[in-house]
Amino acid sequence: MRLAELLEGVGLLAEPAPELARAEVSGLAYDSRRVRPGFLFFAFSGERYDGRQFAGDALARGALAVVSELDPPAGFAGVWLKVGHGRRALALAARRLFQDVLSRLTLTGITGTNGKTTTSYLIDAILRAAGKTTALIGTIQYVLAGRPRRAVNTTPESVDLYEIFVELDRLGGTHVTMEVSSHALALGRVHSIPFHTAVFTNLTRDHLDFHGTMENYFEAKRLLFHDRDAPPPGYAVLNFDDPWAHRIEPDGRTRTIWFGLKEGAALGARKVRAGFDGVSFEACYEGKSFEVRSPLLGRMNVYNILAAVGAGLAHGLAPETMAEGIASCRAVGGRFERVDEGQPFLVIVDYAHTDDALRNAIAAARDLGPKRVITVFGCGGDRDRAKRPLMGRAAGEASDFVVLTSDNPRSEDPLAIVNDALVGLRRTDTPHRVEPDREQAIRIALMEAQAGDIVLIAGKGHETYQILRDRTIAFDDRQVARRILRSFGYGGGTE
């Protein structure tokens, strides 16, 4: 495709020379190591690197030009095309370059604070039950036609997304389900992508270190439903019980499916039951109902399942197909995931890392009828400090015993982070221990547990690492808990 056609409408601040405008573009890249002759190189500024420092390398590898919202570095001798927004320009160019593939795919995007990952797994399972060959893109991993690969970001950069789309199309796939993070929306990674269905789970305090205010955070989420360079989604699946959802106001061309447990939701649930074998209920929509059974633990999964059913309705799938898919989705890594070594108490690992998510996870544990809920949690470093005392208070108010520890301290002093959370925890009279060493904290909680208790290890979920000031170490809450339980004599093993 010619450069002028590819970059039409991307916000070029000056027209390219006629010869360059007629040049054929063979590809797009934002990593200079992936540049080939005839490519356009997009230079972004990031947390760790300034893409301009690699512009010379891109040129040496055969780039036709560099596209950026930034000014060129001193001494740059190539063609520099300045735009108003670099990532949006890349997304628009990628859409034009891969338009044929995009026309053959059906995309579902899920945004919200909590529940995105589980909802995406459920939707993907429903689509596979319907016989579709799918791609799943999200926090834990990317899966293309049943082939897993490592997830770099919850939502990849636009050109990486389109490469996934191309590969899925090559493999005969037709449906993509993806988590769409607020960062991806605000930065423009999914700009101009046409979604068939857009799902909103909920909105609670998170990522304010990036967005600044809840209003900015919401406006980023709202972009999934209001992208000026993409047609509005065909369907909006919205949480009726969340007040933020009522402010999304989808386009008049979008059909809205409201789900929830409160009166007024078009898609609801009756006869909800949550137990050690999962959750079950009757899904009700437009006067009809069907039974849903899921092996996923925790009452909060009723919302995730309803959101997935809403997406299934948007795709025109039959109730029995949706029920089959939901029943087949047996576990989502680090999302209220059980660790069982034969101990007489339940151990759950969950990704909850906000005060609202922590309250929900503890409430879900409480629904299972334990004698006590023992919660292990910490707060991430280099992130929103204001949520730390809120998390401390949430843990203290909802738990019977709390062990406060480290999460991913990053560049901060773990004790300083713990002290921030301790402010909220001490506003309750719940017994607690402070142990910055996360493995020792988990050991304390497991030693405290008695028959019939639930130990909830919150914050890191599926993560297999811990980020410290000077290094990243291997650390998986599930493996650590399993190893400690075996050292106690459970599971027939020893440490």
C-alpha positions as CSV (number, residue, x, y, z in Angstrom):
1,M,0.0,0.0,0.0
2,R,1.3,3.5,-0.9
3,L,2.4,5.6,2.0
4,A,-0.1,8.5,1.3
5,E,-3.0,6.0,1.3
6,L,-1.7,4.3,4.5
7,L,-1.3,7.5,6.4
8,E,-4.4,9.3,5.3
9,G,-6.2,10.7,8.2
10,V,-3.6,9.8,10.8
11,G,-2.9,13.5,11.7
12,L,0.2,14.2,9.7
13,L,1.4,17.7,10.6
14,A,3.1,18.1,7.2
15,E,2.5,16.4,3.9
16,P,5.3,14.0,2.7
17,A,7.2,14.7,-0.4
18,P,5.4,13.4,-3.6
19,E,8.0,10.7,-4.2
20,L,7.7,9.4,-0.7
21,A,3.9,9.6,-0.8
22,R,3.9,7.2,-3.8
23,A,6.3,4.8,-2.1
24,E,5.0,1.3,-1.3
25,V,5.1,0.5,2.4
26,S,5.8,-3.2,3.2
27,G,5.3,-3.2,7.0
28,L,5.0,-1.3,10.2
29,A,7.2,-1.5,13.4
30,Y,7.7,0.3,16.7
31,D,10.7,-1.9,17.5
32,S,13.7,-1.0,15.3
33,R,14.9,-4.6,15.5
34,R,11.8,-5.7,13.6
35,V,12.3,-3.1,10.8
36,R,12.7,-4.5,7.2
37,P,13.3,-2.6,4.0
38,G,10.2,-0.5,3.1
39,F,8.9,-0.4,6.6
40,L,7.6,2.7,8.5
41,F,9.1,3.0,12.0
42,F,7.0,4.5,14.7
43,A,9.0,6.2,17.6
44,F,7.2,6.4,20.9
45,S,8.3,7.6,24.3
46,G,7.9,5.0,27.0
47,E,8.6,4.4,30.7
48,R,12.1,3.1,30.1
49,Y,13.0,4.1,26.5
50,D,12.6,6.9,24.1
51,G,12.0,5.5,20.6
52,R,13.8,8.3,19.0
53,Q,17.1,6.8,20.1
54,F,16.5,3.9,17.8
55,A,15.5,5.9,14.8
56,G,19.0,5.7,13.2
57,D,19.0,2.0,13.6
58,A,15.6,1.8,11.9
59,L,16.9,3.9,9.0
60,A,19.9,1.6,8.7
61,R,17.6,-1.4,8.4
62,G,15.8,0.1,5.5
63,A,12.9,2.1,7.0
64,L,11.3,4.5,4.5
65,A,10.6,7.1,7.3
66,V,10.1,7.6,11.0
67,V,6.6,8.5,12.3
68,S,6.4,10.2,15.7
69,E,4.5,12.8,17.7
70,L,8.0,13.8,19.0
71,D,10.6,16.0,17.3
72,P,13.5,14.3,15.6
73,P,16.8,13.8,17.5
74,A,19.6,16.1,16.7
75,G,21.5,15.1,13.7
76,F,18.9,12.7,12.3
77,A,19.3,12.6,8.5
78,G,16.3,10.6,7.4
79,V,12.6,11.4,6.7
80,W,10.7,12.4,9.9
81,L,6.9,12.5,9.7
82,K,5.4,14.2,12.7
83,V,1.8,13.3,13.8
84,G,-0.5,14.5,16.6
85,H,-0.6,11.1,18.3
86,G,1.9,8.4,17.5
87,R,0.1,5.3,18.8
88,R,-3.2,6.3,17.2
89,A,-1.4,6.9,13.9
90,L,0.1,3.4,14.1
91,A,-3.3,1.8,14.9
92,L,-4.9,3.6,12.0
93,A,-2.1,2.6,9.6
94,A,-2.2,-1.0,10.9
95,R,-6.0,-1.2,10.3
96,R,-5.6,-0.1,6.7
97,L,-2.7,-2.5,6.1
98,F,-4.6,-5.5,7.5
99,Q,-8.2,-4.5,6.5
100,D,-8.8,-7.7,4.6
101,V,-8.0,-9.9,7.5
102,L,-10.0,-7.7,9.9
103,S,-13.1,-8.1,7.7
104,R,-13.1,-11.9,8.3
105,L,-12.8,-11.7,12.1
106,T,-15.4,-11.0,14.9
107,L,-13.9,-9.2,17.9
108,T,-15.1,-9.0,21.4
109,G,-13.5,-6.6,23.9
110,I,-13.8,-6.7,27.7
111,T,-12.9,-3.7,29.9
112,G,-13.5,-2.9,33.5
113,T,-11.5,-3.0,36.8
114,N,-12.3,-6.6,38.0
115,G,-13.4,-9.7,36.2
116,K,-11.9,-9.1,32.7
117,T,-9.7,-12.2,32.7
118,T,-12.3,-14.6,33.9
119,T,-15.0,-13.1,31.6
120,S,-12.7,-13.4,28.6
121,Y,-12.0,-17.1,29.4
122,L,-15.7,-17.8,29.7
123,I,-16.5,-16.1,26.4
124,D,-13.8,-17.9,24.7
125,A,-15.0,-21.2,26.1
126,I,-18.6,-20.4,24.9
127,L,-17.3,-19.6,21.4
128,R,-15.3,-22.8,21.3
129,A,-18.3,-24.8,22.4
130,A,-20.1,-23.3,19.4
131,G,-17.4,-24.7,17.1
132,K,-15.4,-21.5,16.5
133,T,-11.7,-21.4,16.2
134,T,-10.6,-18.6,18.4
135,A,-7.9,-16.3,19.8
136,L,-7.8,-15.3,23.5
137,I,-5.7,-12.2,24.4
138,G,-5.3,-11.1,28.0
139,T,-3.3,-10.8,31.2
140,I,-2.4,-14.4,31.7
141,Q,-1.6,-15.6,28.2
142,Y,-2.5,-15.3,24.5
143,V,-4.0,-18.5,23.0
144,L,-4.3,-18.8,19.2
145,A,-6.3,-21.7,17.9
146,G,-5.5,-23.6,21.1
147,R,-1.8,-22.7,21.0
148,P,-0.7,-20.7,24.1
149,R,2.0,-18.1,24.1
150,R,3.4,-15.7,26.6
151,A,1.5,-12.5,27.3
152,V,3.7,-9.4,27.1
153,N,0.9,-6.9,27.9
154,T,-2.7,-7.4,28.8
155,T,-3.5,-5.7,25.5
156,P,-0.6,-5.7,23.0
157,E,0.4,-2.7,20.8
158,S,-1.8,-2.3,17.8
159,V,0.6,-3.8,15.2
160,D,1.1,-6.8,17.4
161,L,-2.6,-7.3,17.7
162,Y,-3.0,-7.2,13.9
163,E,-0.2,-9.8,13.6
164,I,-2.2,-12.0,15.9
165,F,-5.3,-11.4,13.8
166,V,-3.3,-12.4,10.7
167,E,-2.1,-15.6,12.3
168,L,-5.5,-16.6,13.5
169,D,-6.9,-16.0,10.1
170,R,-4.2,-18.2,8.6
171,L,-5.2,-20.9,11.0
172,G,-8.8,-20.7,10.0
173,G,-9.9,-18.8,13.1
174,T,-12.8,-16.3,13.1
175,H,-13.4,-15.0,16.7
176,V,-11.2,-13.0,18.9
177,T,-11.8,-12.3,22.6
178,M,-9.6,-9.8,24.3
179,E,-9.1,-7.9,27.5
180,V,-8.9,-4.2,26.8
181,S,-7.0,-2.4,29.6
182,S,-7.5,1.2,30.5
183,H,-3.8,1.8,29.6
184,A,-4.3,0.4,26.1
185,L,-7.4,2.6,25.6
186,A,-5.8,5.7,26.9
187,L,-2.5,5.2,24.9
188,G,-4.3,4.3,21.7
189,R,-3.3,0.6,21.3
190,V,-6.8,-0.4,20.2
191,H,-7.7,2.8,18.5
192,S,-9.9,2.4,15.4
193,I,-10.4,-1.4,16.0
194,P,-14.0,-2.3,15.2
195,F,-15.5,-4.4,17.9
196,H,-18.6,-6.6,17.4
197,T,-19.2,-6.7,21.1
198,A,-17.9,-4.5,23.9
199,V,-18.3,-5.7,27.5
200,F,-18.0,-3.5,30.7
201,T,-17.6,-5.5,34.0
202,N,-17.3,-2.7,36.6
203,L,-15.2,0.2,37.7
204,T,-13.5,0.6,41.1
205,R,-10.4,2.5,42.2
206,D,-7.3,1.3,40.4
207,H,-4.4,2.6,38.2
208,L,-4.8,6.2,39.5
209,D,-1.0,6.4,39.4
210,F,-1.5,6.4,35.6
211,H,-4.9,8.1,35.1
212,G,-4.8,10.6,38.0
213,T,-8.5,10.6,38.8
214,M,-11.4,8.2,38.7
215,E,-13.0,10.4,36.0
216,N,-10.0,10.0,33.7
217,Y,-9.9,6.3,34.4
218,F,-13.6,6.0,33.5
219,E,-13.1,8.1,30.3
220,A,-10.4,5.7,29.2
221,K,-12.7,2.8,29.7
222,R,-15.5,4.6,27.9
223,L,-13.3,4.8,24.7
224,L,-14.1,1.1,24.0
225,F,-17.6,2.2,23.3
226,H,-16.9,5.6,21.7
227,D,-13.9,5.5,19.3
228,R,-14.2,8.3,16.8
229,D,-12.2,6.4,14.2
230,A,-14.1,3.1,14.4
231,P,-17.8,2.2,14.0
232,P,-19.6,1.8,17.3
233,P,-19.7,-1.8,18.6
234,G,-22.7,-3.8,17.5
235,Y,-23.5,-4.8,21.0
236,A,-22.7,-3.3,24.5
237,V,-22.9,-5.8,27.4
238,L,-23.0,-3.6,30.5
239,N,-23.2,-4.3,34.3
240,F,-26.6,-2.9,35.4
241,D,-25.5,-2.9,39.0
242,D,-22.5,-0.7,38.5
243,P,-23.3,3.1,38.5
244,W,-20.4,3.9,36.1
245,A,-21.9,1.7,33.4
246,H,-24.9,3.9,33.2
247,R,-22.6,6.8,32.2
248,I,-21.2,4.9,29.1
249,E,-24.3,5.8,27.0
250,P,-23.5,3.7,23.9
251,D,-24.2,5.0,20.4
252,G,-27.8,4.7,19.2
253,R,-26.6,2.1,16.6
254,T,-25.4,-0.2,19.4
255,R,-27.7,-2.7,21.0
256,T,-27.3,-2.8,24.8
257,I,-27.7,-5.9,26.9
258,W,-27.8,-5.0,30.6
259,F,-26.8,-7.8,33.0
260,G,-26.9,-7.9,36.8
261,L,-28.5,-9.2,40.0
262,K,-30.6,-6.1,40.7
263,E,-34.1,-5.6,39.6
264,G,-34.2,-3.9,36.2
265,A,-31.4,-5.9,34.6
266,A,-32.5,-7.5,31.3
267,L,-30.2,-10.5,31.9
268,G,-30.3,-11.7,35.4
269,A,-29.8,-14.7,37.7
270,R,-32.3,-16.7,39.9
271,K,-31.7,-19.4,42.4
272,V,-28.0,-18.6,42.8
273,R,-26.0,-21.2,44.7
274,A,-22.3,-21.0,45.5
275,G,-20.4,-23.9,47.1
276,F,-17.2,-25.9,47.0
277,D,-18.1,-27.4,43.7
278,G,-18.7,-24.0,42.0
279,V,-21.7,-21.8,41.3
280,S,-25.0,-22.5,39.6
281,F,-28.1,-20.4,38.8
282,E,-30.8,-19.8,36.2
283,A,-29.9,-17.2,33.6
284,C,-33.0,-15.2,32.7
285,Y,-33.4,-13.1,29.6
286,E,-36.5,-11.8,27.8
287,G,-38.9,-14.2,29.6
288,K,-36.8,-17.3,29.0
289,S,-34.3,-19.0,31.3
290,F,-31.7,-21.8,31.3
291,E,-29.6,-23.4,33.9
292,V,-25.9,-22.6,34.2
293,R,-23.4,-24.6,36.2
294,S,-19.8,-23.5,36.6
295,P,-16.9,-25.2,38.4
296,L,-15.5,-21.7,39.1
297,L,-15.5,-20.9,42.8
298,G,-17.0,-17.7,44.3
299,R,-20.2,-15.8,44.1
300,M,-18.5,-12.9,42.3
301,N,-18.3,-15.3,39.3
302,V,-22.0,-14.9,38.8
303,Y,-21.3,-11.5,37.3
304,N,-18.5,-12.8,35.1
305,I,-20.8,-15.6,33.9
306,L,-23.7,-13.2,33.2
307,A,-21.3,-11.0,31.2
308,A,-20.2,-14.0,29.2
309,V,-23.8,-15.0,28.6
310,G,-24.5,-11.4,27.4
311,A,-21.7,-11.8,24.9
312,G,-23.0,-15.1,23.8
313,L,-26.4,-13.6,23.2
314,A,-24.7,-10.9,21.2
315,H,-23.2,-13.6,19.0
316,G,-26.5,-15.3,18.6
317,L,-25.5,-18.5,20.4
318,A,-28.0,-21.0,21.8
319,P,-28.5,-21.4,25.5
320,E,-27.3,-25.0,25.5
321,T,-24.1,-24.0,23.7
322,M,-23.5,-21.3,26.3
323,A,-24.2,-23.7,29.2
324,E,-21.7,-26.2,27.7
325,G,-19.0,-23.6,27.3
326,I,-19.4,-22.3,30.8
327,A,-19.3,-25.7,32.3
328,S,-16.1,-26.5,30.4
329,C,-14.2,-23.5,31.7
330,R,-12.8,-25.2,34.8
331,A,-10.1,-22.8,36.1
332,V,-8.6,-19.4,35.4
333,G,-5.1,-19.1,36.6
334,G,-4.8,-17.1,39.9
335,R,-8.5,-16.2,39.9
336,F,-9.9,-17.7,43.1
337,E,-7.8,-20.7,42.3
338,R,-7.8,-23.6,44.8
339,V,-4.5,-25.1,46.1
340,D,-5.3,-28.6,47.5
341,E,-2.8,-30.9,49.1
342,G,-5.3,-32.7,51.2
343,Q,-5.3,-30.2,54.1
344,P,-8.4,-29.8,56.2
345,F,-8.8,-26.2,55.3
346,L,-9.3,-24.4,51.9
347,V,-6.4,-22.4,50.4
348,I,-7.4,-19.9,47.6
349,V,-5.0,-17.8,45.5
350,D,-6.6,-14.7,43.9
351,Y,-5.4,-11.7,41.9
352,A,-7.4,-9.2,44.0
353,H,-5.2,-6.1,44.3
354,T,-7.7,-3.3,44.9
355,D,-9.8,-2.7,48.0
356,D,-13.0,-3.6,46.1
357,A,-11.6,-6.7,44.6
358,L,-10.3,-7.7,48.1
359,R,-13.7,-7.3,49.7
360,N,-15.3,-9.3,46.9
361,A,-12.8,-12.1,47.2
362,I,-13.2,-12.3,51.0
363,A,-16.9,-12.2,50.6
364,A,-16.8,-15.0,48.1
365,A,-14.7,-17.0,50.6
366,R,-17.2,-16.2,53.3
367,D,-20.0,-17.5,51.2
368,L,-18.4,-21.0,51.3
369,G,-19.2,-21.1,55.0
370,P,-15.7,-21.3,56.7
371,K,-15.1,-21.1,60.4
372,R,-12.7,-18.2,59.7
373,V,-11.2,-16.4,56.7
374,I,-7.5,-15.7,57.0
375,T,-6.2,-13.2,54.4
376,V,-2.7,-12.7,53.2
377,F,-2.2,-9.5,51.1
378,G,0.2,-6.8,50.2
379,C,0.3,-3.7,48.0
380,G,2.3,-3.0,44.9
381,G,5.2,-0.5,44.9
382,D,5.4,2.5,42.5
383,R,1.6,2.4,42.2
384,D,-1.3,4.4,43.7
385,R,-0.4,4.9,47.3
386,A,-3.8,6.1,48.3
387,K,-5.4,2.7,47.8
388,R,-3.1,1.0,50.4
389,P,-4.9,2.1,53.5
390,L,-8.2,1.3,51.7
391,M,-6.9,-2.2,51.1
392,G,-5.8,-2.6,54.7
393,R,-9.1,-1.5,56.0
394,A,-11.0,-3.8,53.6
395,A,-8.9,-6.8,54.7
396,G,-9.4,-6.0,58.3
397,E,-13.1,-5.4,58.2
398,A,-13.9,-8.6,56.1
399,S,-11.4,-11.1,57.5
400,D,-10.9,-12.9,60.8
401,F,-7.1,-12.8,60.7
402,V,-4.8,-10.9,58.4
403,V,-1.2,-11.3,57.5
404,L,0.1,-8.1,55.9
405,T,3.1,-8.6,53.6
406,S,4.8,-7.5,50.4
407,D,3.4,-7.8,46.9
408,N,5.7,-6.4,44.2
409,P,7.6,-3.6,46.0
410,R,9.5,-2.6,42.9
411,S,11.7,0.5,43.7
412,E,10.0,1.2,47.1
413,D,11.0,0.1,50.6
414,P,8.7,-2.9,51.4
415,L,8.3,-1.6,55.0
416,A,7.1,1.8,53.8
417,I,4.4,0.1,51.7
418,V,3.4,-2.1,54.6
419,N,3.1,0.9,56.9
420,D,0.8,2.6,54.4
421,A,-1.5,-0.4,54.4
422,L,-1.2,-0.7,58.2
423,V,-2.9,2.7,58.6
424,G,-6.2,1.2,57.3
425,L,-5.8,-2.2,58.9
426,R,-5.3,-0.7,62.4
427,R,-8.7,1.1,62.0
428,T,-10.2,-2.4,62.6
429,D,-9.7,-4.6,65.6
430,T,-9.0,-7.7,63.6
431,P,-6.0,-9.7,64.8
432,H,-3.1,-9.4,62.4
433,R,0.6,-10.1,61.8
434,V,3.1,-8.1,59.8
435,E,5.7,-10.1,57.8
436,P,7.3,-8.4,54.8
437,D,8.8,-11.7,53.5
438,R,5.9,-13.0,51.4
439,E,6.9,-16.7,51.7
440,Q,7.1,-16.4,55.5
441,A,3.8,-14.6,55.5
442,I,2.1,-17.4,53.6
443,R,3.7,-19.9,56.1
444,I,2.3,-17.9,59.0
445,A,-1.2,-17.9,57.5
446,L,-1.1,-21.7,56.8
447,M,0.2,-22.4,60.3
448,E,-2.7,-20.3,61.7
449,A,-5.3,-22.2,59.7
450,Q,-7.4,-24.8,61.4
451,A,-9.9,-27.4,60.0
452,G,-12.8,-25.6,58.3
453,D,-10.9,-22.3,57.7
454,I,-10.2,-20.6,54.4
455,V,-6.8,-19.0,53.7
456,L,-7.0,-16.4,51.0
457,I,-3.7,-15.4,49.4
458,A,-4.4,-12.2,47.5
459,G,-2.7,-9.8,45.2
460,K,-0.5,-11.7,42.8
461,G,-2.7,-14.5,41.4
462,H,-1.2,-16.0,38.3
463,E,2.1,-14.1,38.5
464,T,5.2,-16.3,38.7
465,Y,7.6,-13.6,39.9
466,Q,8.1,-10.9,42.5
467,I,9.6,-7.5,41.5
468,L,12.1,-6.2,44.0
469,R,14.1,-3.0,43.9
470,D,17.2,-4.6,42.3
471,R,15.9,-7.8,40.7
472,T,13.0,-9.9,39.8
473,I,12.8,-13.3,41.5
474,A,10.7,-16.4,40.8
475,F,7.7,-16.4,43.1
476,D,4.4,-18.1,42.5
477,D,1.9,-18.0,45.4
478,R,0.4,-21.3,44.3
479,Q,3.7,-23.1,44.3
480,V,4.9,-21.6,47.5
481,A,1.6,-22.5,49.3
482,R,1.8,-26.0,47.9
483,R,5.4,-26.4,49.0
484,I,4.7,-25.2,52.5
485,L,1.6,-27.5,52.8
486,R,3.8,-30.4,51.8
487,S,6.3,-29.5,54.5
488,F,3.5,-29.8,57.0
489,G,3.0,-33.4,55.9
490,Y,0.0,-32.9,53.6
491,G,0.1,-34.3,50.1
492,G,2.4,-37.1,51.1
493,G,5.5,-34.9,50.5
494,T,8.2,-33.1,52.5
495,E,10.0,-29.9,51.8
